[in-house]
Amino acid sequence: MSVVTPPWQPTAGLSDAQAAERLARFGPNALPQPRAASLLRVFLRQFLSPLIYILLAAAVVSLVMSDLKDAIFIGAVLLLNGIIGAVQEHSAGRAAAALRNLEEPHATVLRDGTVRQMDARQLVPGDLVLLEAGARVPADMELLQTEDLQCDESLLTGESAPVKKVASRGRATAFAGSMVTRGRGRGLVTATGTATELGKIAEQIGKPSVSQPPLMIRLEKFSRIIAIAVVVAIAALVGVGLIRAMPYSDLFLMAIGLAVSAIPEGLPVAISVALAIGMRRMASANVIVRRMPAIESLGSCTMIATDKTGTLTMNQLTVTDISLPDGTRVAFRQGDGRGESDNALHAFTEQGRERITRLLKAAALPNEARLVQDGDGWKGYGDTVDIALLAAAHEAGMALEEATQTYPLLTRIPYEPDLKFAASFHQGKTCTRVFVKGAPETLIAMCDRMNAGGSAFAIDREALVRQKEEMAARGLRVLAFAEGEIASEPESQYGHHHLVDLVFLGFAGMQDPVRPEVPDAIRDCYAAGIEVVMVTGDDPGTAGAIARDAGLQFSPDQVVTGQDIRRAEAEGPDALDRLTGQARIYARVDPAQKLSIVLSLARNGHFVAVTGDGVNDAPALKHAHVGVAMGRKGTDVAKESADIILTDDNFASIVAGVREGRVAYANIRKVVFMLVSTGAAEVVLFLLAFPLGLPMPLLPVQLLWLNLVTNGIQDVALAAEKAEGDELSYPPRSPNESIFDRVMIRRIWHSTLVMGLGGFAVFYWLLQQGYGEAEARNLLLLLFVLFENFQTFNSRSEHHSVFRQRLLSNPLLVLGVLAAQALHIGAMYIPWLSGVLQVAPVSLFEWTALLLAASALLAVMEFEKMWDGRHHLRLATKAS
């Protein structure tokens, strides 16, 4: 703790004794640190699933029956799934810890009459804190004194423009976490730690998310269906067995076999693989996934609630329009700070370029900002408006160094909120030149002439006001510029009285421009059936202008404000849900309202993806179905609260993420279809065999071989399928839709009948032909491996024929099918494995005959797809 000379004479401040007493009463100026879950706890959490419960029950029964082989197989699956899930989740859930990174570790505080640099965590209510440009506000405080003080509160409010703080105009407040961009001030600390606005946001983030990923919702529903089906099937077969007076040991063995058949043991691993592959593909598209289920969540979202600043826009104030007094207009574009916008001036005559350059000179000379080359680009320091004006002059090819050499600076009048202008006085050849920038109304009053067509005409104030209002109506922040010549005087005598009878040069319109890729990305969202809403802290006019530029579709009555939200909340959740049901632009909203909007949209039936980059976005990012944070300009708070991070801050990357999310979910559906259809066929085989008094068609260890080994190799490969190309041509699936839709149920039923009835017919025929039970099981097991091979290819697409797909577009799948077949044939020749599985080599004739029988499954599924394709074509033709 050091003592420094105060910049002005303050009062004494608190004494050390008073500060110590208040620190004991209020606690440190820090946010609480949540206790991170241990790796063991995260690992155990992976087993909280109905599907896992079923597998655990099957493993326990296997142990009770001393069937160690089955128990080991099931245990290996559970262990692998738990490890994969735990590794993915162990680093998540640190949002509140990231908030602490926004706290300034030191603060300049007045204690016992001296100014000290001290640990900001030691601040207490009542402390006097000194602020200066470049510092972060360490606590909420009431400002007692300000000198041209401006604070960037965009991380809290979403507003891109710095907020002027004037202590003399009623109560002025500075908030913890905001950045001082200009001036200095002195404030009395009113709240520390969790009592600050930043702390309130931290409490929201610390609460468990109220939204559950849609994949988890669907898988839980799927698990319940499987559990019910298993219980019903086992009860039916046990009933038949009791009627037949079967021994209890055989009944238990049958129940284990049936459970192994019905439960898709390979599904947890296949889902993890599908999501892991989706994560890798998203990473190549600049989308980093922090929580695996969020991959499918993004693909299933029906609405994206995006903030404005830094997400739809560049998060930097930029000159976009220059308007001269005669109506001449120049449209600027965002350049790189190296003169690229000079092309915008080539369409004008030399006289026109000279007039525009005069205006830009008046923008750059009375300017206290700096542009510094930083690598391949330029970085600005100073007030954001000054930086924007300086960048515009630089991009138009005006050399500031040359201008300052031609007109050396004599003195300047800095910008003050009360003055609403800034001016600079420069030494000319025969007189003093004065350049002024500021509020249009102020500068229009200073001028008696205007530069029109290269000559000075009498000023038309009404026309200039209309010109300014037209620019403001387009959502632009408008500044005006003027110049004049005065007689040379001593520097100390230049002042406000010289700013009369000036020549009005024109206007510059500024805004935080829309990212160039955003309109196309939003069009893609609409084409994919995804609605987009904007949630911002800016005023409705600016929000509407940016939304139109971005390509959002809305009508004037769909623009609502934070005040509208407050009134609706006062009436109750139903009123808020009615409001959010039709609103598309939300302006002047605070952080708590953002969260209320997201929750209301979810109640209206939407799966909501929220984008953002600031502290104010963190609660909504945390509690949405999927939160998407900006990686470059996003705060640590936003990143740690989100499920997904865009490393390029590119809204268009969201569309790529949606596509990959839909691919991942489609692959999960493909795996579910394959596993459920083959498992159901095994159940049908049992249900037909036992009532007819036939022996057990397949042993439990053989079923586990089918479901975990041969099927496991293929379903993992199926999870790696690439995009089919039409993922963004159909709307999102309904939030209430199950994994089992009408088409999948029908196809599962038909393929189950083919495999189940076909397998039973072969088993029955073999027994009738004198084959022993072991020989018949051996051939039946091979038949089901072949069924799996064909069903793997059938599952590659829900809509397209297997013959229309490139065979090698997924080489892993081809290798998986060949490996499954080779592995099974190899098991017939490996003594210890053939003994465990009770399999033996087959002849080429037998293998060929079984291959032809299994190919019936391919024919049936191809007919299904052809029928569905023609049906959809008829519906489309009828609709058109």
C-alpha angles and dihedrals in degrees: 000000000000135000119230135179110269117240090227136009107276132180120267099268123201122333120239090250092053091047092050091051092050093045089056090049101043101026128226122324093251139105119251115261113230116227108251116230114251121245089248091054092048089049093051090048089065089071095060096104133106090231090054090048090057092050091048090052090051090050092050092050090049090053092048089053089048089242097144095168093063092043091051092050093051093043091053091054093049093047094049092048092049093050094049093048094045094051091052095049103037095089096046130096103052100120096121091049090054090055089066089063088069092061115098105239091216135037134190104238136176111230126165091350095305132098114239137185104224143159107285089220088070094061117118134187108280096036117133109230126193117216130198138171114290095026126112117232105251099202142000108283144171110237115234099175133016136182111193088320119180128174130198104224097167092116089060104031105021092235112135099204119082114252118237114229117206115177093194093062102075120283115350120189133197117201130218113259096027120119126236105229099174143012128359140266148173124235143181113234110240102170137017137186116352091358091070123089087252089053092052089055090050090055090054091051092048093061118093114264113265092206124080122206111258091233090059091048091051095044092050089052089047091050092052091052091050091047093052092046092050093049093048093047094047091047091051094049094044088052091053090046092052090050088052089048092237117178114264092239090058090048091054091047090050092048091052091049092050093047090050089050096049099041114080094221093177095055098089092052093043091051091049090050092048091051093044090053089047089052091053093048091047091050089058087054091053093260115126115197117208097180119036099219088058088074092070092035091063091049091050098046116124096189136031115206105198132183119225111225113075094356108061091014136049093249091232128099109243136182106244103164137034117191122189123208093257091056097262108149132199119196110210124202129207108270133177097259094261102100100277093137090062085096088070089067097049092083090064131080120253088261091053093049090049092055092049091047090052089055093048089049089057088050095050105039101057087048129116098190126103133215115208125186109243112186108302094345142044131259125205128218124194137028112000093231091051091048091051092050093045091049091050091053091046094048091050089058099255109146107219093194091056092048093051090049091051092045109029113206116254101174140321141217105226120223114269125182091233093050096044091205144070125212138185131198119215135186111251129186097266104002144011118281120212125198123192135188128178148093112355096232091051095050095042087058091052094055134076097178137040132208107245121163092349094303132091113249131178108282120259100206096180092053091049092050090052089049091052093047091051090055092047090051088062090060095260126144102229128211128177132215136206141170138196147170125240136174116274115261137164110292093244092061098057111106150126094309090070093060097090136102091024128161114251110227103184145262137297119207117207134188142155095263126226114254107258094236096050101085092054091046092052091048088053089051092054091047089053091052094254119137120216126210129180122225114188144151092227124104119274095252094055092041092051093048093050091045091054091049090049092053100248115159114229143127126229092259089057092066111095132174137218088260090058089050091051092051091048092048090052090056093050142261093298092059091048091049091052090051095049090044090072105021120101103169120050114190134180092017125153126221095265090052091052089059091047090052093051093048091047092051088052090051088052088062101264127134097222129211113191124200125197147133108203139078088254090062096052100091092049091046090052098048101037121098086254128005120207117197129190111246103203105042097015119112122244087248093059093045095050092046094051132082093212132034125201107215093197097043085232116150087203089065087068089066090052087050092051090052093050090044090055090047090052092050091046089053091050089052089050091053092046091050092050097045097042095046094050092042092048089050089057090051091051088050090056094043090055097042102049100050088051092053096247121148121259104293095213131013120238092250089052090051090050089050089054096044102038106028115026094026092038093059092050100042091052088053090047089055088064095062114137128229116294091213102247100076094117095045096078132058123256117277115264112269088234095049117116124222084250105070125173095269094048093048091051093048093046089051094050096044090045090055092048094050098034097045092037092050093047092049091051093046092047092046092049092052090048090051091058100261114150120243093256093048092047091049090049093056093039090053090052090049091055091049088055090047087054091050093054093041090054090060091042089055096056092092135015092207111022129074117251088236092059093057124087107250095216097043084098105030090172090064093050090049090046093055092046091045093050092052093043091047092053094046089046090052088060090063101040106091101213094041095044088052094052093046094036092228132140137190118283130209123256089246092055092047092050093047091051090047091055091048091050092049088071086078091060091051093050094049092047089053089050093054093045091050093048091047093053091045092053090046091054091050092049092049091048092049092050 
